Amino acid sequence: MRWLIFLSKVAFLCGVTVILALSLLFYEWNKGETVSSSIITSGYVLGLVMIPLINVIYLICWAAGKKPGAIVPKWIIIFNILCLLLIFVYIFFINDPYYHQA
């Protein structure tokens, strides 16, 4: 199950980039254009793939009777679940009809 630990750490880093990318969306705190584009790209592309994938793997492990909390640190699991919820809120925010009104 070393692959689960590795994928959890990768998803953790993707979650950090998702949070940074969302903060760049709402607040222009970084004036460096190249750093901003790489943060946004890694946050949206890698984060939208890795975070749901690792949460589905957690669910499969839990349904199979193996506890992911015994393998992966619990704080990483909780952070990845919170990042998944943040991604869902962001997707619902973008698809909100009031968001696109003039």
C-alpha positions in Angstrom: 0.0 0.0 0.0 3.0 2.3 -0.5 1.3 3.5 -3.7 -1.6 4.8 -1.6 0.7 6.9 0.6 2.5 8.2 -2.5 -0.8 9.1 -4.3 -2.1 10.7 -1.1 0.9 13.0 -0.8 0.6 13.9 -4.5 -3.1 14.7 -3.9 -2.1 16.8 -0.9 0.3 18.9 -3.1 -2.5 19.2 -5.7 -4.9 20.4 -3.0 -2.4 23.1 -2.0 -2.2 24.3 -5.6 -6.0 24.2 -5.9 -6.2 26.5 -2.9 -3.5 28.8 -4.3 -5.3 28.8 -7.7 -8.6 29.7 -6.2 -7.0 32.4 -4.1 -5.5 33.9 -7.3 -8.9 33.8 -8.9 -10.5 36.0 -6.2 -7.5 38.1 -5.1 -4.6 39.2 -7.3 -1.9 38.7 -4.7 0.8 37.6 -7.1 2.1 39.9 -9.8 4.5 37.3 -11.3 2.8 36.1 -14.5 4.8 32.9 -15.0 4.4 31.7 -11.5 0.7 32.5 -11.6 0.1 30.5 -14.8 2.0 27.5 -13.5 0.0 27.6 -10.2 -3.3 27.9 -12.0 -2.4 25.1 -14.4 -1.3 22.7 -11.8 -4.1 23.6 -9.5 -6.9 23.2 -12.0 -5.6 20.3 -14.2 -3.8 18.2 -11.6 -6.1 19.0 -8.8 -9.3 18.2 -10.7 -7.9 14.8 -11.6 -5.9 13.7 -8.6 -8.2 14.8 -5.7 -11.4 13.0 -6.9 -9.3 10.0 -7.9 -7.6 9.6 -4.5 -11.0 10.1 -2.7 -12.5 7.3 -4.8 -9.6 5.1 -3.9 -10.2 5.9 -0.2 -13.8 4.9 -0.7 -12.9 1.6 -2.5 -10.4 0.7 0.3 -13.0 1.5 2.9 -15.6 -0.6 1.1 -13.2 -3.5 0.8 -12.6 -3.5 4.5 -9.2 -1.9 4.6 -9.0 1.3 6.6 -7.1 4.0 4.8 -6.5 5.8 8.1 -4.3 2.9 9.2 -2.0 3.4 6.1 -2.2 7.1 5.4 -2.0 9.8 8.1 -5.5 11.0 9.0 -4.7 14.6 8.5 -3.9 14.0 4.8 -7.1 12.1 4.3 -9.1 14.9 6.0 -7.3 17.6 3.9 -8.0 15.7 0.7 -11.7 15.3 1.5 -11.9 19.0 2.3 -10.2 19.9 -1.0 -12.8 17.7 -2.8 -15.6 19.6 -1.1 -13.9 22.9 -2.0 -13.7 21.7 -5.7 -17.4 20.9 -5.6 -18.3 24.3 -4.2 -16.2 26.0 -6.8 -17.9 24.0 -9.6 -21.3 24.8 -8.3 -20.2 28.5 -8.0 -19.1 28.6 -11.6 -22.3 26.9 -12.8 -24.6 29.2 -10.8 -26.9 31.2 -13.1 -26.5 34.3 -10.9 -22.7 34.2 -11.5 -23.1 34.9 -15.2 -25.6 37.8 -14.9 -24.5 41.2 -16.2 
